[in-house]
Amino acid sequence: MRFHIPTRIIFSAGSIFQLKETVEKELKALIPFLVTDKGIKESGIADKVLSQLGDIPVFDEVEQNPKHLTINRAGEIVRKLKPDLIIGLGGGSSLDAAKAIALLAANTGSIEDYEGKGKYKVPPLPVLAIPTTCGTGSEVTWVSVVTHTERMFKMSIKGPQMFPAVALVDPDLLATLPPPLVASTGLDALTHAIEAYTVKPATFITDIFAFEGLRNIFQSLEDAYEDIRGNKEARKRIMMGSMLAGMAFGNSDVGAVHCIAEAVGSLYDTPHGVANSIFLPYVMEFNLPVSSNRYAEIARLVGIDEEDNNAAAQKLIQKIKDLSRALSIPSFKDIGIKKSQFPEIAQKSFQNNSNPSNPREADAEDYLEILKKAFIS
């Protein structure tokens, strides 16, 4: 059994204003480099960083599902500037990009050279991760997911020294998050927690984090969706749930939901949280024959009073479908993917590195059936 979380976590409302002290006194960085996206800059959130750190270099070209060419371009920039700290500010895309750029800052070559586990020779630069959505968990994981646009495949780049040095988690940064992003990133966090709790590599330690993450997410997601700006307690709980889920899946794994979501994201650039939200209940139905006991435990956590485990698990799946509708998550049909494209998605899902972790063995034909069922529902 392995459980590793070397990241120092600073979690509190308003903790963004501890940034200068954290950078200068704790990390002792003199030349920080900020990685973010244009939306974060336009929202004013980046100003909370820049007002404390001054005129530091900024790379704001990260897109959803960060592309390998973008990461390689940023890598060339940091090799010239030679920063001593990479700050990632944003959702999962920006945080994953920051970890990948930190790797390239210390190593030669292109990011695609480091696909897999521990392929780097020199430890990446330290990363300070500041999440601005409630779904990524990337601030406490050792993985960076980067889309190789020529292969149309999401690469996983990972290693024990890719954990951020510090995660500065401020729930108040969610206050301006639009409701659709609260919904998709919140359900992304829910997916992380459910998969972490049910995959084959789950341990008693990851169970603790996953279960507490589930408790916080279920208790807060709808309230956060309704009033993220005004409901401070919901902001705190949904951000806490997301972080705990990240600590869980980062030490166990994810399963078939992510296999499909990453295939869809690599082929059609669908936002990761949206894809996870769409496919979660249908993968749960597929896994039901082997996961009903675990699903039943989650069902009782959320107040489903049903003694029979299979019945409780089915009610949990229906609850998640109802939650997705309440949060206006689009259906599979709504995202513009044709049935003729299903075989390619199914094959890429099967080839995903996390497929062996799924609690029920799944081949390409199984994935194809999941896609068909999700499409007609």
C-alpha positions as CSV (number, residue, x, y, z in Angstrom):
1,M,0.0,0.0,0.0
2,R,1.2,3.5,-0.8
3,F,0.0,6.8,0.4
4,H,2.0,10.0,-0.3
5,I,1.0,13.6,0.0
6,P,4.0,15.8,0.5
7,T,2.2,19.0,-0.5
8,R,1.8,21.6,2.3
9,I,-1.8,22.7,2.3
10,I,-2.9,26.2,3.4
11,F,-6.7,26.1,3.5
12,S,-8.8,29.1,4.6
13,A,-11.0,31.9,3.3
14,G,-8.7,34.8,2.5
15,S,-5.6,32.7,2.4
16,I,-4.7,34.2,-1.1
17,F,-3.4,37.2,0.9
18,Q,-0.8,34.9,2.5
19,L,0.8,34.5,-1.0
20,K,3.6,36.9,-0.7
21,E,4.7,35.6,2.6
22,T,4.5,32.0,1.4
23,V,6.5,32.7,-1.7
24,E,9.2,34.7,0.0
25,K,9.6,33.2,3.4
26,E,8.5,29.6,3.0
27,L,9.5,28.8,-0.5
28,K,12.2,31.4,-0.6
29,A,11.6,32.1,-4.2
30,L,13.1,35.1,-5.9
31,I,11.9,34.7,-9.5
32,P,8.3,33.3,-9.6
33,F,6.6,32.6,-12.9
34,L,2.8,32.7,-13.1
35,V,0.9,30.1,-15.2
36,T,-2.8,30.9,-15.8
37,D,-5.5,31.5,-18.5
38,K,-7.0,34.5,-20.0
39,G,-10.3,34.1,-18.2
40,I,-8.6,34.2,-14.8
41,K,-6.8,37.4,-15.9
42,E,-10.0,39.0,-17.2
43,S,-11.9,38.1,-14.0
44,G,-9.4,40.0,-11.8
45,I,-8.3,37.0,-9.8
46,A,-4.8,37.2,-11.3
47,D,-4.6,40.7,-9.9
48,K,-4.7,39.2,-6.4
49,V,-1.5,37.5,-7.2
50,L,0.2,40.2,-9.1
51,S,-0.6,42.9,-6.6
52,Q,1.4,41.0,-4.0
53,L,4.3,39.8,-6.2
54,G,4.8,42.7,-8.5
55,D,5.8,42.6,-12.1
56,I,6.5,38.9,-12.5
57,P,6.4,37.1,-15.8
58,V,3.0,35.6,-16.8
59,F,2.0,32.9,-19.2
60,D,-1.7,33.2,-19.7
61,E,-2.2,31.0,-22.8
62,V,-3.4,27.8,-21.1
63,E,-6.6,26.5,-22.7
64,Q,-9.1,23.9,-21.5
65,N,-7.5,20.5,-21.9
66,P,-4.0,22.0,-22.2
67,K,-2.2,21.1,-25.4
68,H,1.3,19.7,-25.8
69,L,2.3,22.5,-28.1
70,T,1.2,25.1,-25.6
71,I,3.2,23.4,-22.8
72,N,6.3,23.1,-25.0
73,R,6.1,26.8,-25.9
74,A,5.9,27.7,-22.3
75,G,8.7,25.4,-21.6
76,E,11.0,27.3,-23.9
77,I,10.0,30.5,-22.2
78,V,10.9,29.3,-18.7
79,R,14.2,27.8,-19.8
80,K,15.2,31.3,-20.9
81,L,13.8,33.2,-17.9
82,K,15.1,30.6,-15.4
83,P,12.5,31.1,-12.6
84,D,12.8,29.3,-9.3
85,L,9.1,28.8,-8.7
86,I,6.1,28.1,-10.9
87,I,2.7,29.4,-9.6
88,G,-0.3,27.7,-11.1
89,L,-3.5,29.8,-10.8
90,G,-6.8,28.5,-12.2
91,G,-8.8,25.3,-12.7
92,G,-7.3,21.9,-13.4
93,S,-6.0,22.9,-16.8
94,S,-3.8,25.7,-15.4
95,L,-2.6,23.6,-12.5
96,D,-1.8,20.7,-14.7
97,A,0.0,23.0,-17.1
98,A,2.0,24.5,-14.3
99,K,3.2,21.1,-13.2
100,A,4.2,20.2,-16.8
101,I,6.0,23.5,-17.3
102,A,7.9,23.1,-14.0
103,L,9.1,19.7,-15.4
104,L,10.3,21.2,-18.7
105,A,12.0,24.1,-16.8
106,A,14.4,21.6,-15.3
107,N,14.7,19.0,-18.1
108,T,15.5,19.0,-21.8
109,G,13.2,17.9,-24.6
110,S,9.4,18.2,-25.1
111,I,6.6,17.3,-22.7
112,E,5.7,14.2,-24.8
113,D,9.1,12.8,-23.9
114,Y,7.9,12.4,-20.3
115,E,4.6,10.6,-20.8
116,G,4.2,8.0,-18.1
117,K,5.6,7.7,-14.6
118,G,8.9,9.2,-13.4
119,K,10.5,9.8,-16.8
120,Y,12.2,13.0,-15.8
121,K,15.9,12.9,-14.8
122,V,15.9,16.2,-12.8
123,P,13.2,17.1,-10.3
124,P,10.8,19.7,-11.6
125,L,10.8,23.2,-10.2
126,P,8.6,23.7,-7.1
127,V,5.0,24.5,-7.9
128,L,2.6,26.6,-5.8
129,A,-0.9,25.6,-6.8
130,I,-3.9,28.0,-6.3
131,P,-7.2,26.4,-7.5
132,T,-10.0,28.6,-8.6
133,T,-12.6,25.9,-9.3
134,C,-14.2,23.3,-7.1
135,G,-13.4,20.2,-9.1
136,T,-9.8,19.7,-10.0
137,G,-7.9,18.3,-7.0
138,S,-4.8,18.9,-9.1
139,E,-3.3,21.0,-6.3
140,V,-2.7,17.8,-4.3
141,T,-1.9,15.2,-7.0
142,W,1.3,14.1,-8.8
143,V,-0.2,14.0,-12.2
144,S,-0.4,16.4,-15.1
145,V,-2.7,15.6,-18.0
146,V,-1.8,17.1,-21.4
147,T,-3.5,16.6,-24.7
148,H,-1.3,15.5,-27.6
149,T,-3.2,17.1,-30.4
150,E,-1.6,15.0,-33.2
151,R,-2.3,11.7,-31.5
152,M,-5.6,13.1,-30.2
153,F,-4.7,11.4,-26.8
154,K,-4.5,12.7,-23.3
155,M,-1.1,11.9,-21.9
156,S,-0.5,11.4,-18.2
157,I,2.8,12.7,-16.9
158,K,3.4,11.8,-13.4
159,G,6.1,11.4,-10.7
160,P,6.5,11.7,-7.0
161,Q,8.3,15.0,-7.3
162,M,5.4,16.5,-9.3
163,F,3.3,17.1,-6.3
164,P,3.0,20.9,-5.8
165,A,5.2,22.1,-2.9
166,V,2.3,24.2,-1.6
167,A,-1.4,24.2,-2.3
168,L,-2.9,27.6,-1.3
169,V,-6.7,26.8,-1.2
170,D,-8.9,29.8,-0.7
171,P,-12.7,29.1,-1.0
172,D,-13.3,32.8,-1.6
173,L,-11.7,32.5,-5.0
174,L,-14.9,30.6,-6.0
175,A,-17.1,33.6,-5.4
176,T,-17.2,34.7,-9.0
177,L,-17.4,31.2,-10.5
178,P,-20.3,31.0,-12.9
179,P,-23.1,28.5,-12.0
180,P,-22.4,26.2,-15.0
181,L,-18.7,25.9,-13.8
182,V,-19.8,25.3,-10.2
183,A,-22.0,22.5,-11.6
184,S,-19.5,20.8,-13.9
185,T,-16.4,21.1,-11.6
186,G,-18.4,20.1,-8.5
187,L,-19.6,17.0,-10.3
188,D,-16.1,16.4,-11.4
189,A,-15.0,16.4,-7.8
190,L,-17.9,14.0,-7.0
191,T,-16.6,11.7,-9.8
192,H,-13.1,11.8,-8.3
193,A,-14.4,10.8,-4.9
194,I,-16.7,8.0,-6.1
195,E,-14.1,6.5,-8.4
196,A,-11.4,6.8,-5.7
197,Y,-13.7,4.9,-3.3
198,T,-14.5,2.1,-5.7
199,V,-11.5,1.4,-7.9
200,K,-9.3,-1.6,-7.4
201,P,-6.3,0.3,-5.9
202,A,-8.4,1.9,-3.2
203,T,-7.0,1.5,0.4
204,F,-8.4,2.1,3.8
205,I,-6.5,5.5,3.9
206,T,-7.9,6.7,0.5
207,D,-11.3,5.5,1.6
208,I,-11.2,8.0,4.5
209,F,-10.4,10.9,2.2
210,A,-12.9,9.9,-0.4
211,F,-15.7,9.4,2.0
212,E,-15.2,12.7,3.7
213,G,-14.9,14.3,0.3
214,L,-18.3,12.8,-0.7
215,R,-19.9,14.1,2.5
216,N,-18.8,17.6,1.8
217,I,-19.6,17.6,-1.8
218,F,-23.1,16.2,-1.4
219,Q,-23.9,18.6,1.4
220,S,-22.8,21.7,-0.5
221,L,-23.0,21.3,-4.3
222,E,-26.6,22.4,-4.8
223,D,-26.3,25.3,-2.4
224,A,-23.0,26.4,-4.1
225,Y,-24.7,26.2,-7.5
226,E,-27.6,28.4,-6.3
227,D,-25.5,31.1,-4.6
228,I,-21.8,30.6,-4.7
229,R,-21.2,34.3,-4.1
230,G,-23.4,34.6,-1.0
231,N,-23.0,31.2,0.6
232,K,-19.7,31.2,2.4
233,E,-20.2,27.8,4.0
234,A,-21.1,26.2,0.7
235,R,-17.9,27.6,-0.9
236,K,-15.9,26.2,2.0
237,R,-17.4,22.7,1.9
238,I,-17.3,22.3,-1.9
239,M,-13.7,23.4,-2.0
240,M,-12.8,21.1,0.8
241,G,-14.6,18.2,-0.8
242,S,-12.7,18.8,-4.1
243,M,-9.4,18.8,-2.3
244,L,-10.1,15.7,-0.3
245,A,-11.2,13.9,-3.4
246,G,-8.0,14.9,-5.0
247,M,-6.0,13.4,-2.1
248,A,-8.0,10.2,-2.5
249,F,-7.8,9.6,-6.2
250,G,-4.2,10.8,-6.3
251,N,-3.3,7.9,-4.1
252,S,-5.7,5.3,-5.5
253,D,-6.8,6.0,-9.1
254,V,-9.8,6.9,-11.2
255,G,-11.7,4.4,-13.4
256,A,-13.9,4.1,-16.4
257,V,-15.6,7.5,-16.1
258,H,-12.3,9.2,-16.6
259,C,-11.3,6.8,-19.3
260,I,-14.3,7.9,-21.4
261,A,-14.1,11.6,-20.3
262,E,-10.4,11.8,-21.3
263,A,-11.1,10.1,-24.7
264,V,-14.0,12.5,-25.4
265,G,-11.9,15.5,-24.3
266,S,-8.9,14.5,-26.4
267,L,-11.0,14.0,-29.5
268,Y,-13.6,16.8,-29.2
269,D,-12.1,19.2,-26.6
270,T,-15.1,18.7,-24.3
271,P,-14.5,20.2,-20.9
272,H,-13.3,17.5,-18.5
273,G,-15.8,18.3,-15.8
274,V,-18.8,18.2,-18.2
275,A,-17.7,14.9,-19.7
276,N,-17.3,13.3,-16.2
277,S,-20.7,14.7,-15.2
278,I,-22.4,13.1,-18.2
279,F,-20.9,9.6,-18.0
280,L,-20.7,9.1,-14.2
281,P,-24.1,7.5,-13.6
282,Y,-23.9,5.2,-16.7
283,V,-20.5,3.9,-15.7
284,M,-21.9,3.4,-12.2
285,E,-24.7,1.3,-13.7
286,F,-22.0,-0.8,-15.6
287,N,-20.0,-1.3,-12.4
288,L,-23.1,-2.1,-10.3
289,P,-22.6,-5.9,-10.3
290,V,-19.3,-5.6,-8.5
291,S,-19.7,-2.2,-6.7
292,S,-23.2,-2.4,-5.2
293,N,-21.9,-2.7,-1.6
294,R,-19.6,0.4,-2.0
295,Y,-22.3,2.4,-3.7
296,A,-24.7,1.4,-0.9
297,E,-22.3,2.8,1.7
298,I,-22.3,6.1,-0.2
299,A,-26.1,6.0,-0.6
300,R,-26.5,5.7,3.2
301,L,-24.1,8.6,3.7
302,V,-26.5,10.8,1.7
303,G,-29.6,9.7,3.5
304,I,-30.9,6.9,1.3
305,D,-32.7,4.6,3.8
306,E,-32.6,1.2,2.0
307,E,-31.5,-2.0,3.7
308,D,-30.8,-3.9,0.4
309,N,-27.4,-2.9,-1.0
310,N,-28.4,-3.3,-4.6
311,A,-31.6,-1.2,-4.2
312,A,-29.6,1.4,-2.2
313,A,-27.0,1.6,-5.0
314,Q,-29.6,2.0,-7.7
315,K,-31.2,4.8,-5.7
316,L,-27.8,6.5,-5.4
317,I,-27.4,6.3,-9.2
318,Q,-30.8,7.9,-9.7
319,K,-30.0,10.6,-7.2
320,I,-26.9,11.5,-9.2
321,K,-28.9,11.6,-12.5
322,D,-31.5,13.9,-10.7
323,L,-28.6,16.1,-9.4
324,S,-27.2,16.4,-12.9
325,R,-30.5,17.6,-14.2
326,A,-31.0,20.0,-11.3
327,L,-27.5,21.5,-12.1
328,S,-28.4,21.8,-15.9
329,I,-25.6,19.4,-17.0
330,P,-26.0,18.8,-20.7
331,S,-26.9,15.3,-22.0
332,F,-24.6,13.2,-24.1
333,K,-26.8,14.1,-27.1
334,D,-26.3,17.8,-26.5
335,I,-22.5,17.9,-26.9
336,G,-22.6,17.1,-30.7
337,I,-20.9,13.7,-30.9
338,K,-22.3,11.4,-33.6
339,K,-22.9,7.6,-33.1
340,S,-20.4,6.9,-35.8
341,Q,-17.7,8.3,-33.6
342,F,-18.5,5.9,-30.7
343,P,-16.1,3.1,-31.7
344,E,-13.1,5.4,-31.7
345,I,-14.1,6.8,-28.3
346,A,-14.6,3.3,-26.9
347,Q,-11.2,2.1,-28.2
348,K,-9.4,5.1,-26.7
349,S,-11.2,4.6,-23.4
350,F,-10.1,1.0,-23.3
351,Q,-6.5,2.1,-24.0
352,N,-6.5,4.6,-21.1
353,N,-3.9,3.8,-18.3
354,S,-6.7,3.9,-15.7
355,N,-8.8,1.3,-17.3
356,P,-7.2,-1.6,-15.3
357,S,-8.2,0.2,-12.1
358,N,-11.9,0.2,-12.8
359,P,-13.7,-2.1,-10.4
360,R,-15.2,-4.2,-13.2
361,E,-13.2,-5.3,-16.1
362,A,-14.1,-3.3,-19.2
363,D,-13.1,-3.9,-22.8
364,A,-13.8,-1.7,-25.9
365,E,-17.2,-3.4,-26.5
366,D,-18.2,-2.6,-22.9
367,Y,-17.3,1.0,-23.4
368,L,-19.3,1.1,-26.6
369,E,-22.3,-0.2,-24.8
370,I,-21.9,2.5,-22.1
371,L,-21.8,5.2,-24.7
372,K,-24.9,3.8,-26.5
373,K,-26.8,3.7,-23.2
374,A,-25.8,7.3,-22.2
375,F,-26.8,8.5,-25.7
376,I,-30.4,7.2,-25.6
377,S,-31.1,8.2,-21.9
